[in-house]
Structure formats: C-alpha cells, structure tokens
Amino acid sequence: MKTLVMRSILGVVTAVLLGLSGVSRGQDAAVPRILEKLEKARPADADMGFYRLDWSPSITDAKRRARKEGRPILFIWLTNKTGPTDFFTGHC
C-alpha cells in the first residue's frame, strides 16, 4: 500500500514537472515578441523632452531663475490621495 502511494505521488510530481517545463518553453518563445512590442511602444527621445527639463527644487528658486532668465514658471502640483497619508510633490 505504501509503495502504491509513493508511486502515485511520484507520478503526479513527474507529470507536474513535465507540464511546467512545457509552459516555460512557451513563455521563452514569447519573450522576443513581447520585447518587440515594448520597443514599438517606447517613446522616442524627442517625445521625452518634458522629462529632461531643468526643474528647480523650490518655488523660490524658480522665481529667482525666472526673473534672471526672463522666462515664465511652469508649476505642476501633484497630490496622491490613494494611501493612508496625502503625498505631495511639485515641480517648478
């Protein structure tokens, strides 16, 4: 009886491992296709200029620079209310 149970368990484990090896091969085959889609969806450098702006660390510094450089201030205020505390971040 003990031998039968052990053989059954061994058979199930073997079947699961063989099944998983087939799944992993299928996932490996999908990797190049997924990476190609990612590259197509990735923004070009020209589209990312906003993230390369020379942001000021504070509104005071932004005002000083705006006066000096004769440029306007773009102020972005973000508040995250999804967590237990309010999270504030801003860019000038």
Helices and strands as residue ranges (DSSP letters): H 2-41, G 45-52, H 59-69, E 76-80, E 87-91
